[in-house]
Amino acid sequence: QVQLVESGGGLVQPGGSLRLSCAASGFPFSNYAMSWFRQAPGKERERVATITNADDITWYADSVKGRFTISRDNDHDTLYLYMNSLKREDTAVYYCTRTNYGGWGPGTQVTVSQ
């Protein structure tokens, strides 16, 4: 079955950087567009970034454009999110997901604080 396991979160100061990873299994990773979502306390889950499968076209939410970069390694079935210039408002649990999949992995907590 589809499995998505996020990692790489942690506590970072404002202005810092983190790299999130998502290990995918149970489906042909290279055949699917992949996305990162996040959910902050008391807020709805929101899409942060998407990367297509065929030609690596990317999309970003306005709130992270220019600071976050999504990428994928089809040889290792792994999705990445490089986060730079982190702000307090980036604090959330981050999830990866696949198109046409209704489930979620456990997520990874990102906390931006001094």
C-alpha positions, 0 to 999 in steps of 0.5 A, spaced: 500 500 500 501 507 499 506 509 504 509 516 505 514 518 511 516 525 512 522 527 516 527 532 517 523 537 521 525 540 527 526 547 531 530 552 527 531 560 528 527 565 524 532 566 518 534 559 518 533 553 513 531 546 513 530 540 508 524 536 509 524 529 506 519 524 504 520 517 503 515 514 498 513 506 497 508 502 495 506 505 488 510 507 482 513 514 484 515 517 478 508 516 475 505 521 480 505 529 481 507 530 489 506 535 493 507 538 500 502 541 505 502 544 512 497 545 518 499 550 523 495 549 530 488 551 529 488 552 522 486 548 516 491 544 512 494 548 506 498 546 500 505 549 500 508 546 493 507 541 488 512 538 483 509 534 476 512 527 475 513 528 467 517 534 467 518 537 474 514 543 473 513 546 480 508 550 483 508 554 490 504 558 495 505 565 495 507 565 502 513 561 500 515 563 493 522 564 493 524 561 500 522 554 499 524 549 493 521 542 492 524 537 488 524 529 487 529 524 486 525 518 482 531 513 483 530 513 490 523 515 491 524 521 495 521 528 495 524 534 498 522 541 500 528 545 501 526 551 506 530 557 507 529 564 510 524 561 515 519 565 518 515 564 525 509 563 521 512 557 517 511 553 524 506 547 522 506 540 521 508 538 514 506 532 510 507 530 503 502 527 499 501 524 492 495 526 487 489 521 487 491 519 494 486 520 500 491 519 505 497 522 509 503 520 512 505 522 520 508 528 518 514 532 521 514 538 525 517 544 523 518 550 529 521 556 527 522 560 534 528 563 537 
